[in-house]
């Protein structure tokens, strides 16, 4: 498996693993229901998830969109941290 620039694991072609970042970064709700594993995305609703050999997977197209969302949010956080750091540096130079 490969890693994206922000550390997201990218699996075999055709399916992608569900990342733990779904809940913490994207705000998805993950639960085991009567139909198996259910993932509720805050904007897209219920995702098509299957479980193969104990591993939850989603279609590759969905996984790529999820990874794009996660990386977009990670980029925003990094930019915010850089702004905070430069603001502190400017404050220290002035003071």
N, C-alpha and C positions, 0 to 999 in steps of 0.2 A: 504494500500500500504506500501511496505517496502522501506527502504533507504539503498543504498550501502554505503561503508565506506567513499566515497567522497561526499555523500549527494545527489546522483542521485535517483530519485523516481523510484521504480520498481513496475509496475502494475500487474494486474491479469494475470494468465497463458493464453497464446495464443496471447496476444497483449501487447504492451508496449507503454506508452505515449512518445511523442516526447519531448525531453528536450530542454530548452532554450539555453543550452550549445552548441548545434549543430553549431550555427553561431559563437559564441565567441571563442570556443575552437577548433572545428574541421574545421571551415571555410566553412561550408555549406551555400548555398544560399536558402532562403525560400521565396516563393511568392505564391500569389493566381493567378492561370492561368485559362484559359478557361475550363480546366479539373478539376478544384478545387485546392486544396493545392498542391504545387510542392516543393520538397526538392531535391536540387542538391548537392550531395556529391563531394568534389574535386577529389577523387580517384575512387569512385564507380559509378558516374553518378547519374541519376535520381532514387530516392528511391520510392518503392511502398508504398504510403501513402493513407489511407482512412480516412474519417471523420465520426465518430459515436457520435451522441448526441453532436455535436459541438466540440468534442475532436479529434485532429489528432492522428492517431495511425499507427504504422508500425508492420510488423510481428515480433514475439518474437525473432527469430533468428537474424534478422537485428538489433533489439533493443539491444540485448546482445553484438553484435559486436561493435555497437556505444558506449555503456557503457564502453566496454573494452578500446576503443580508448580514450575516455574522461578520464578514470581513469589512463591510461598510461601517458597521457600528464600531468595530475594533479600530478602524482608521480614524473615526471621529474621536474616540477616547484618546488615542495617541496624540492627535492634534491638540486636544484640550490640555493634555498633560504638558505638551511643549509650550503652549501659551502660558500656563500657570508657572512653569519653570522660568520662562523668559521674563514674566512679570515680576517674579521674586528677585531675579538678577537685577532688573532695572531698579527695583525698590532699594536693593542693597547698595547699588552704585550711587543713588541719589542721597541715601541716608548717610 
